[in-house]
Amino acid sequence: MTTTGLFLLAILALGFLITFQIAKASEYVSVLKGEKKSFEQNNRINGFLMVVFLVLGIIGVYWCNKALYHKTLMPFPSASEHGENIDTMLKITLLITGIVFFITQILLFWFAYKYQHSDKRRAFYYPHNNKLELIWTTVPAITLCILVGFGLYYWFKITGEAPQDAMQVEITGRQFGWIYRYPGKDNTFGKKYFRMIDEANGNMLGMVWKDSTMETPNGVRNLKADAAGFDDIITTTAMVLVKDQPVKLIINSRDVIHDVGLPHFRLKMDAVPGTPTTLWFTPKFTTEEMKKITNNPNFEYEIACDQMCGNGHYSMKGLIKVVKRDEFILWRAKQEPGYKPAATAAPAPAAAPAPQPAVVDSAAHVTTKK
């Protein structure tokens, strides 16, 4: 065990010992003073501490909000049109739950102080009230149904059909990073098969770039090369999107469950092995514009994996660059298809030895080769 571990263990043991000694001392005081008098004193102290805890708790909530508010996403606008609706829902939810929280907590601690035990007062037995129970059950139920209803409406909207002019980008999670794929000039994704994944030769997604025959649990499977995948662009650097153009994300996973978290766009979706998921949104601000909005020259849109996916989960940070259309066209023109480097990386067949020139031995009249 490390020194830090032993130190923490010693602190815990000391805390337990102190608590035990305080309890024993309280027991001895009760015996000396009399149980009734000690009970009344402890009751007054606990009632007073309830009020102190209430005041300090409210001050703490205010202080934490003031100190940490600028570190949250709330002060900054959503970077997508869908995110604006999510922000509105969040603000309404916080307003409703905040009002309920303060009312219930203030009453809880104040009642604990005001109605502490007293020999001058007897508790009133109030077992049942149908009207009161109906109110405090129905009102929260209706409120929650309304909030959930709006949530489902926006959820089905972002997971529904994307607009016709939406850009399509495939994002695949793996331990531990993201792979982005864009369709080529044919605007069609090529086929892929997970058994074709070959990192050594640059085939990170299992693209069917050649005819193949392989054994599967269901027997032999023949795969024909899919020419639609020859011009697909595959990159691991960053996802590049266009401002004000809808984008449809096709989300996959190569191994375990990951999660495409887009905090600045207020969106997220699980990446499930063998089950593609989708969502779409429209970016509102370029990366350069967000740098000015956030007053952060180092700002970058982030892809966060919101699932614990293994020991390297901390490295699952991806980047999104939102640019103007002409910048995207220029970037796209510089990209090479994923098939080209993969073909280049494949080992070339060994060349046959070149034929050697013949030499005539004039003495023996025998033709030989060097």
C-alpha positions as CSV (number, residue, x, y, z in Angstrom):
1,M,0.0,0.0,0.0
2,T,1.3,3.5,-0.9
3,T,2.1,6.2,1.7
4,T,-1.0,8.1,0.6
5,G,-3.2,5.1,1.1
6,L,-1.8,4.5,4.6
7,F,-2.3,8.2,5.4
8,L,-6.0,8.1,4.4
9,L,-6.5,4.9,6.3
10,A,-5.1,6.5,9.4
11,I,-7.3,9.6,9.0
12,L,-10.4,7.3,8.7
13,A,-9.4,5.4,11.8
14,L,-8.8,8.6,13.8
15,G,-12.2,10.0,12.7
16,F,-13.9,6.8,13.8
17,L,-12.1,6.9,17.2
18,I,-13.1,10.6,17.7
19,T,-16.7,9.9,16.9
20,F,-16.8,6.9,19.3
21,Q,-15.3,9.0,22.1
22,I,-17.8,11.8,21.6
23,A,-20.7,9.3,21.7
24,K,-19.3,7.9,24.9
25,A,-18.8,11.3,26.5
26,S,-22.4,12.3,25.5
27,E,-23.6,9.1,27.2
28,Y,-21.8,10.0,30.4
29,V,-23.1,13.5,30.4
30,S,-26.7,12.2,30.0
31,V,-26.2,10.0,33.0
32,L,-24.9,12.9,35.1
33,K,-27.4,15.5,34.0
34,G,-30.4,13.2,33.7
35,E,-31.8,11.8,30.4
36,K,-34.7,14.3,30.1
37,K,-32.6,17.4,30.6
38,S,-29.9,16.1,28.1
39,F,-32.6,15.3,25.5
40,E,-34.1,18.8,25.7
41,Q,-30.7,20.4,25.3
42,N,-29.7,18.2,22.4
43,N,-33.1,18.9,20.8
44,R,-32.6,22.7,21.0
45,I,-29.1,22.4,19.6
46,N,-30.2,20.2,16.7
47,G,-33.1,22.5,15.9
48,F,-30.8,25.5,15.7
49,L,-28.3,23.6,13.6
50,M,-31.1,22.9,11.1
51,V,-31.6,26.6,10.5
52,V,-27.8,27.1,10.3
53,F,-27.6,24.4,7.7
54,L,-30.4,25.9,5.7
55,V,-28.8,29.3,5.6
56,L,-25.3,28.0,4.8
57,G,-26.8,25.7,2.2
58,I,-28.5,28.5,0.3
59,I,-25.4,30.7,0.5
60,G,-23.3,27.7,-0.8
61,V,-25.7,27.2,-3.8
62,Y,-25.5,30.9,-4.7
63,W,-21.7,31.0,-4.3
64,C,-21.1,27.8,-6.4
65,N,-23.4,29.2,-9.2
66,K,-21.6,32.5,-9.2
67,A,-18.1,30.9,-9.1
68,L,-18.7,28.2,-11.7
69,Y,-21.4,29.5,-14.0
70,H,-18.9,30.8,-16.6
71,K,-17.4,27.4,-16.8
72,T,-20.6,25.8,-18.0
73,L,-22.1,26.0,-21.5
74,M,-25.1,28.1,-20.4
75,P,-23.5,31.6,-20.9
76,F,-22.7,30.7,-24.5
77,P,-25.3,30.2,-27.3
78,S,-25.9,26.8,-28.8
79,A,-23.9,26.2,-32.0
80,S,-26.8,24.4,-33.6
81,E,-30.5,25.2,-34.3
82,H,-31.6,22.1,-32.5
83,G,-29.5,23.1,-29.5
84,E,-31.6,26.3,-29.0
85,N,-34.6,24.2,-28.3
86,I,-32.6,22.0,-25.9
87,D,-31.4,25.1,-24.1
88,T,-35.0,26.5,-23.7
89,M,-36.1,23.1,-22.3
90,L,-33.2,23.1,-19.8
91,K,-34.0,26.6,-18.6
92,I,-37.7,25.8,-18.1
93,T,-36.8,22.6,-16.3
94,L,-34.3,24.4,-14.0
95,L,-36.8,27.2,-13.3
96,I,-39.6,24.7,-12.3
97,T,-37.3,22.4,-10.3
98,G,-35.5,25.4,-8.7
99,I,-38.7,26.9,-7.4
100,V,-39.9,23.5,-6.0
101,F,-36.4,22.9,-4.5
102,F,-36.2,26.2,-2.6
103,I,-39.8,26.0,-1.3
104,T,-39.5,22.4,-0.1
105,Q,-36.1,22.7,1.4
106,I,-36.9,25.9,3.3
107,L,-40.1,24.4,4.7
108,L,-38.3,21.2,5.5
109,F,-35.6,22.8,7.7
110,W,-37.8,25.5,9.1
111,F,-40.4,23.0,10.2
112,A,-37.7,20.9,11.8
113,Y,-36.8,23.9,13.9
114,K,-40.2,25.3,14.6
115,Y,-41.9,22.1,15.5
116,Q,-39.2,20.5,17.6
117,H,-40.3,18.5,20.6
118,S,-41.9,20.5,23.4
119,D,-43.8,19.4,26.5
120,K,-46.2,22.3,25.9
121,R,-47.4,21.0,22.5
122,R,-48.9,17.8,21.3
123,A,-48.5,16.5,17.8
124,F,-51.7,16.6,15.7
125,Y,-52.5,13.2,14.0
126,Y,-53.4,13.9,10.4
127,P,-53.6,10.6,8.6
128,H,-55.3,11.2,5.3
129,N,-56.6,13.9,2.9
130,N,-57.7,12.8,-0.6
131,K,-57.8,16.3,-2.0
132,L,-54.3,17.2,-0.9
133,E,-52.9,13.9,-2.2
134,L,-54.6,14.4,-5.6
135,I,-53.1,17.8,-5.9
136,W,-49.5,16.9,-5.1
137,T,-49.7,13.8,-7.3
138,T,-51.5,15.2,-10.3
139,V,-49.6,18.6,-10.7
140,P,-46.1,17.1,-10.8
141,A,-47.3,14.3,-13.1
142,I,-48.8,16.7,-15.6
143,T,-45.7,18.9,-15.5
144,L,-43.4,16.0,-16.1
145,C,-45.5,14.7,-18.9
146,I,-45.3,18.1,-20.6
147,L,-41.5,18.3,-20.2
148,V,-41.1,14.7,-21.4
149,G,-43.4,15.4,-24.4
150,F,-41.3,18.3,-25.6
151,G,-38.2,16.2,-25.1
152,L,-39.6,13.3,-27.2
153,Y,-40.6,15.8,-29.9
154,Y,-37.1,17.2,-30.2
155,W,-35.6,13.8,-30.0
156,F,-37.6,12.4,-32.9
157,K,-36.8,15.6,-34.8
158,I,-33.0,15.2,-34.6
159,T,-33.2,11.4,-35.2
160,G,-35.7,11.6,-38.0
161,E,-35.1,12.2,-41.7
162,A,-32.5,14.8,-42.5
163,P,-33.2,17.4,-45.2
164,Q,-32.4,16.5,-48.8
165,D,-29.5,18.9,-49.0
166,A,-27.9,17.5,-45.8
167,M,-24.2,16.5,-45.9
168,Q,-23.6,12.9,-44.9
169,V,-20.6,12.1,-42.6
170,E,-20.0,8.7,-41.1
171,I,-18.3,8.6,-37.7
172,T,-16.9,5.4,-36.2
173,G,-15.7,5.0,-32.6
174,R,-12.9,2.6,-31.8
175,Q,-10.6,2.1,-28.8
176,F,-9.5,4.8,-28.5
177,G,-10.3,7.4,-31.2
178,W,-12.7,8.4,-34.0
179,I,-12.7,7.7,-37.7
180,Y,-14.5,10.0,-40.1
181,R,-15.7,9.0,-43.6
182,Y,-17.1,11.2,-46.4
183,P,-18.6,9.9,-49.6
184,G,-16.6,10.6,-52.8
185,K,-17.7,12.3,-56.0
186,D,-20.4,9.7,-56.5
187,N,-21.9,10.9,-53.2
188,T,-22.3,7.2,-52.2
189,F,-20.7,5.4,-49.3
190,G,-18.9,2.2,-50.3
191,K,-19.7,-1.1,-48.6
192,K,-17.7,-2.3,-45.6
193,Y,-17.5,-5.5,-43.6
194,F,-16.0,-5.8,-40.2
195,R,-14.0,-8.9,-41.0
196,M,-12.1,-6.9,-43.6
197,I,-10.6,-4.5,-41.1
198,D,-6.8,-4.5,-41.6
199,E,-5.0,-1.7,-39.7
200,A,-1.6,-2.9,-41.1
201,N,-2.7,-2.1,-44.6
202,G,-4.7,1.1,-43.9
203,N,-8.2,-0.5,-44.0
204,M,-9.5,0.9,-40.7
205,L,-13.2,0.5,-41.5
206,G,-13.2,-2.9,-43.3
207,M,-13.8,-1.4,-46.7
208,V,-14.5,-4.0,-49.4
209,W,-11.8,-2.8,-51.8
210,K,-11.1,-6.2,-53.4
211,D,-12.8,-9.5,-54.0
212,S,-12.5,-11.7,-51.0
213,T,-13.6,-15.1,-49.7
214,M,-13.7,-15.8,-46.0
215,E,-15.0,-18.3,-43.4
216,T,-17.9,-17.1,-41.3
217,P,-20.0,-18.8,-38.6
218,N,-22.6,-19.2,-41.3
219,G,-20.3,-20.7,-43.9
220,V,-18.1,-19.3,-46.7
221,R,-18.9,-15.8,-47.8
222,N,-17.8,-14.2,-51.1
223,L,-17.4,-10.5,-51.2
224,K,-17.2,-8.5,-54.4
225,A,-15.1,-5.3,-54.5
226,D,-17.4,-2.3,-54.3
227,A,-16.2,0.5,-56.6
228,A,-18.4,3.0,-54.8
229,G,-15.9,2.9,-51.9
230,F,-12.8,3.6,-54.0
231,D,-13.3,7.4,-53.7
232,D,-14.5,7.6,-50.1
233,I,-12.4,10.0,-48.0
234,I,-11.3,8.5,-44.6
235,T,-9.6,10.6,-42.0
236,T,-8.9,10.6,-38.2
237,T,-7.8,14.2,-37.8
238,A,-11.1,16.1,-37.5
239,M,-14.6,16.2,-38.8
240,V,-15.0,19.2,-41.1
241,L,-18.6,20.7,-41.5
242,V,-20.1,23.6,-43.3
243,K,-21.8,26.5,-41.5
244,D,-25.6,26.7,-42.1
245,Q,-25.7,23.3,-44.0
246,P,-27.5,20.4,-42.4
247,V,-25.3,17.4,-41.6
248,K,-26.4,13.9,-41.1
249,L,-24.1,11.8,-38.9
250,I,-24.1,8.0,-39.4
251,I,-22.7,6.6,-36.2
252,N,-20.9,3.3,-35.8
253,S,-18.6,1.5,-33.4
254,R,-15.8,-1.0,-34.2
255,D,-15.6,-2.6,-30.8
256,V,-17.5,-1.5,-27.7
257,I,-20.3,1.0,-27.0
258,H,-19.0,4.6,-27.4
259,D,-21.0,7.8,-27.4
260,V,-20.8,10.7,-29.8
261,G,-21.3,13.7,-27.4
262,L,-21.5,17.1,-29.0
263,P,-21.8,19.5,-26.0
264,H,-21.5,22.7,-28.0
265,F,-24.3,21.5,-30.3
266,R,-26.3,20.1,-27.3
267,L,-26.5,16.6,-28.9
268,K,-25.4,13.1,-28.2
269,M,-26.0,9.6,-29.6
270,D,-24.6,6.2,-28.7
271,A,-22.3,4.4,-31.1
272,V,-23.3,0.7,-30.9
273,P,-21.4,-2.2,-32.5
274,G,-23.4,-3.6,-35.4
275,T,-26.2,-1.2,-35.1
276,P,-25.8,2.1,-36.9
277,T,-27.5,5.2,-35.4
278,T,-28.1,8.6,-36.9
279,L,-28.8,12.2,-36.0
280,W,-28.7,15.5,-37.9
281,F,-28.2,19.1,-37.0
282,T,-27.3,22.4,-38.6
283,P,-24.1,24.3,-37.4
284,K,-24.8,28.0,-36.8
285,F,-21.3,29.3,-36.2
286,T,-17.9,28.6,-37.7
287,T,-15.0,27.7,-35.4
288,E,-13.5,31.2,-35.9
289,E,-16.8,32.8,-35.0
290,M,-17.1,30.8,-31.8
291,K,-13.6,31.8,-30.8
292,K,-14.8,35.4,-30.7
293,I,-18.1,34.6,-29.0
294,T,-16.4,32.6,-26.2
295,N,-13.5,35.1,-26.1
296,N,-11.2,32.0,-26.3
297,P,-8.6,32.0,-29.1
298,N,-8.0,28.3,-28.6
299,F,-11.6,27.3,-28.8
300,E,-12.4,24.0,-30.7
301,Y,-15.6,22.1,-31.1
302,E,-15.3,18.9,-29.2
303,I,-16.5,15.3,-29.7
304,A,-16.7,13.7,-26.2
305,C,-17.2,10.0,-25.7
306,D,-19.9,9.9,-23.0
307,Q,-19.5,6.2,-22.3
308,M,-16.8,4.6,-20.3
309,C,-15.2,2.5,-23.1
310,G,-12.0,1.2,-21.5
311,N,-8.7,2.3,-20.0
312,G,-8.0,4.8,-22.7
313,H,-11.4,6.5,-22.5
314,Y,-9.7,9.8,-21.6
315,S,-8.2,9.9,-25.1
316,M,-11.5,9.7,-26.9
317,K,-11.6,13.5,-27.6
318,G,-12.4,14.3,-31.2
319,L,-12.5,17.6,-33.0
320,I,-15.0,19.3,-35.3
321,K,-14.1,22.2,-37.5
322,V,-17.0,24.3,-38.8
323,V,-16.0,26.4,-41.8
324,K,-17.5,28.4,-44.6
325,R,-18.5,26.6,-47.8
326,D,-15.6,27.8,-49.9
327,E,-13.2,26.7,-47.2
328,F,-14.8,23.3,-47.2
329,I,-14.6,23.0,-50.9
330,L,-10.8,23.8,-50.8
331,W,-10.3,21.3,-47.9
332,R,-12.2,18.6,-49.8
333,A,-10.2,19.1,-52.9
334,K,-7.0,18.4,-51.0
335,Q,-8.2,15.1,-49.5
336,E,-7.1,11.8,-51.1
337,P,-9.4,8.8,-51.1
338,G,-8.8,6.2,-48.4
339,Y,-8.3,3.5,-51.1
340,K,-5.1,5.2,-52.5
341,P,-2.9,5.1,-49.4
342,A,-4.1,1.6,-48.6
343,A,-3.2,0.4,-52.1
344,T,0.2,2.1,-51.8
345,A,0.8,0.5,-48.4
346,A,0.2,-3.1,-49.8
347,P,3.5,-5.0,-50.3
348,A,4.4,-5.2,-54.0
349,P,5.0,-8.7,-55.4
350,A,8.6,-9.7,-55.7
351,A,10.0,-8.9,-59.2
352,A,11.3,-11.8,-61.3
353,P,15.1,-11.7,-61.8
354,A,16.1,-10.0,-65.0
355,P,17.6,-12.2,-67.7
356,Q,21.4,-12.0,-68.0
357,P,23.1,-11.4,-71.3
358,A,24.6,-14.4,-73.0
359,V,28.4,-14.9,-73.4
360,V,29.9,-17.1,-76.1
361,D,33.0,-19.2,-75.1
362,S,34.9,-19.3,-78.4
363,A,37.2,-22.1,-77.3
364,A,34.5,-24.6,-76.4
365,H,31.8,-23.2,-78.6
366,V,29.4,-23.4,-75.6
367,T,26.9,-20.7,-74.7
368,T,26.8,-19.9,-70.9
369,K,25.4,-17.2,-68.7
370,K,27.1,-15.0,-66.2
